[in-house]
Amino acid sequence: MADLAVSDLVVGYGPVRALRGVSMRVPSGSIVAVLGANGAGKSTLLRAISGTLRFHRGGCQGVVTLGGQRLTGLDAASVVGRGVVQVPEGRRVFARMTVEENLRAGGLGRTRRDYATAHDQVTELFPVLKERARQRAGLLSGGEQQMLAIGRALMAGPTTLLLDEPTLGLAPLTAARITETIKEINSLGTSVLLVEQNVAMALSLASHAYVLEVGEVVLEGTAAELRESDEVRRRYLGIGDAVEGALETRTLSRWS
Amino acid sequence: MTTFVELLVNGISIGAVYALIALGFVVIFKATEVVNFAHASLLLAGGYLIARLWPLVGFWAALLIGVAAAALVAAAIEFLVIRRANVASHSVLAIVTIGVDIVITTELTRQIGTDVLAMGDPWGSQVVRFGGVTLAETRIVALVTAAALITAFLLAFKYTGWGVAMRAAAEDAETAALMGVRLGRVSMSAWAVAGGLAAVAALFLCVFPTPGLDRSTSLVALKAFPAAILGGLDSTTGALVGGLIIGVTESMMSGYQNDMAFLGRGIGDVAPFLVMLVILLIRPAGLFGTKELARV
């Protein structure tokens, strides 16, 4: 199947190293989370996969493959063509265009029939996008913009969806709504690579997770393992040292 | 009164032709953020081909070839120069286009020499009379053609996939790329469209009542710059309004220059730039331009 695999990815912006030998795997149909603080290299990872490093004057070594085929070296549009589509951080909807035009921009490469099917799916998933079809995207609320950003990406018919902090800056209820939607999208067969600072939310969704720190994977394991891990509890969930956590940490591959 | 109406219609007509040039200028700026100083040379190239080819293949075929060739030259500039230039700032690319302009214009000027080339158009110097108002046929054709082309362009910009891709890329190139928009194709098509529009404009700048295409034609095309700039460099509406303002101003100032003798002769040629200065003093981003452009 079309597993997304990243191996030994090294990314630099000029002299600055943002990723230092990152490897990870998103098995087909799963949700995998990447956790980490600001500046850990989470967005850089997604840029490297999507082929948009050149917009930030970055260069990369290492290989990204989808189902065994190389994605590295392709331009962004070709990566989308292979079915790997990113919802960028901060939503980045086309504010001066209408909601409908935003969706259209997401599905430009598709045939008329595929487009219609995708459009039906997206408006079913987010009915609000249908109600607001003719409104300028810039006038939507933050939550609606996030829905539009996800809907726009879905218009391209992704097999793997890359989400960069989808709940950042949203009200708790809206964030919960987005979380539910991600689950729903995944249940329809789309793999999800979820980049998050909201560790509790990410671990509730994902089956597997990686923790990035200053450009390296420092922890990885199943979501259950990470939830129990001392280090994650202390650093990201704000829970004090758990005495019983000592055993579980051994099962995690720990890089230093 | 009839003089006024004649001047107004002529001004609108020539303004619509300026708008064609300005529109191409704006489209290139929107798609690639490059201020294209080579635009006048594209216009000259298109016009030159039409003028040279019509005795051989007839006017309509020559027009078609001229438009296609100008589009091709523009696309080639994008492909060979703009796309490959690995520069930090778009203002550097603007200077590169000055170089391209000098190369093309110099060669064409050498080819044209001191000739004044006729465009071979079927309208010649015929005039049409409405009541007491006398208008050149070429001016009416120019107005109708420009209006039709502009309408077609705006509809395409608003409703076709190409237009959506253009606007998405103009607003946020990186996100557009993330959505699968092929930025290379978008920018090349923008240049090609601009080149084609410039060739059509070249035709109407060189027909009656002007004597024809000569080496100063690219200077005439320069009047489209204030049109694009006063309208707002990133606004298609601005290009249209700017074109009309410049056209009407120029026409009125030339027509009534005897009544304004204190301003000196040739005020019609200067007026477009004066209008641009005044408007930019009041609205630095142009009439319809995005304010952010002034920020940087």
Interface residues (C-beta under 8 A of the other chain):
Chain A: S50 G51 T52 F55 D75 A76 A77 V80 G81 V85 Q86 P88 R92 F94 A95 R96 M97 E101 R104 A105 G106 L108 G109 R152 A153 A156
Chain B: G161 V164 A165 R167 A168 E171 D172 A173 E174 T175 A176 A177 L178 M179 G180 V181 R182 L183 G184
